[in-house]
């Protein structure tokens, strides 16, 4: 069977399972770049590693491409197409340590207040609800519950989470309606358009940032308010607290205040030495 036919079958399998179109498109692109001219029955781990090494991309992107190829071979093994998984023993590329990079609260609030209506809504959803650009594009009015004060957000991998509705978000979204929260020329806006328009607006007001950095601001501010990394993780929709740590910035002032409190809190009764 031609290898590209297998790639198409894998795409159809993912669509039938309900995976996000963005994930399906990315995996399809990765595989159409990797598979041509290869006999997939004889592909080795060395072949895959050599291909990854040849790419002029970041280690994060190499890790993503490896994940795409792994998903393809896992599907092939489960469907009795392949007998050996060459990705099994490949060590993922080392991921860089990300430093939180939020927009300062003063700059974020000023940018929101000065923004045109559509950009104000999108920037508020990022900065006061922590939504990704794709989540802003996909948010529907039916998923905004003003009575309970929550947003029902469909995130990465079509995972659904409940986000608390800040009053700044609530006042911008009408109640008892339906359709996309953010529209463009009468149609739902695309994730790329959200990203591009927010980046252009922020640059225009002198802020070197993106809409995603407003999400970092949300994570940082929420952690400062609650000091609960697990709660922040759930509100941001991260699968692990390690990812959330890259969204939570602390300051020297935070560190100084924490150190000053060392050993001053009264220990619990059962904490005797």
C-alpha positions, 0 to 999 in steps of 0.5 A: 500500500502506498505510504501516502495512502496510509497517511490519509487513512491515519488522517481519516481515523483521527477525524473519525475520533473527533480530534481537533482539526488543528492537530489533524492538519499538523500531523498530516503535514508532518507525515507528508514531509517525512514519509515520501521516498521511505519504505515505512516497514523498514524505517528505523529509529536512526532514520527518524532521528536523522530526519529530526536533526536535519530540520532547522527548527527549535527543540520544541518543534522537533519534539512536536514532530516526534510526537506526530510520528509516534502517534502515526506508528501507534495507530499502525501497530494497533491496526496491524499495519506495522509490526515494529514501532521505531519510535519506541526507544527515541528519547524526546529532544530536551525542552528549554526552560521557559521563563514566564513573560507576562504583560505588566498589570498596568500596561495590560489594563491600559491596553484593554481600556484603550482598545477597540471593541473587538480587541478589547473583548479578545484581550480581556478573555486572554487577560481575565480568563486565561484563554488561548487564541484558539479558545477565544476563537471557539468560544460560543455565547451558549457556553457563557453562564452569567447565572453561575458565573462560569465559562465552558471552554473547549481547549487543546485536545477538545478537553473541556474546562470550567473557567470562572467568569470575571466581572470584566469579561461578563460585562462584555458578553451579552446574556441569553444569546447564541453564536460565536462570542467573537465574530469577524464580518458576521462569521466566527473569527479564526485562531490565527486572526485572533493572534494576529490582531492582538499582536498588531494592536499591542504593537500599535500601543507600544507593548512588545507582547502577544495575546498569549502573553496576556494569558501569562499575565492571567496565570501570574495574577491568579497565582499571586491571588491564591498561591495555589498552583493546582488551581491555576493549572485547572483554570489555564487548562494545563495537563501538568503543573510543570507547564503551569510553572512557565506561566507564573512569574514571581518577583524579587519582592515576592521572594523577599516577603516570603523569606521574611515569613520563614519560621514565623507561622505557628506550626500545627499541633501535630508537627512536634519534632 
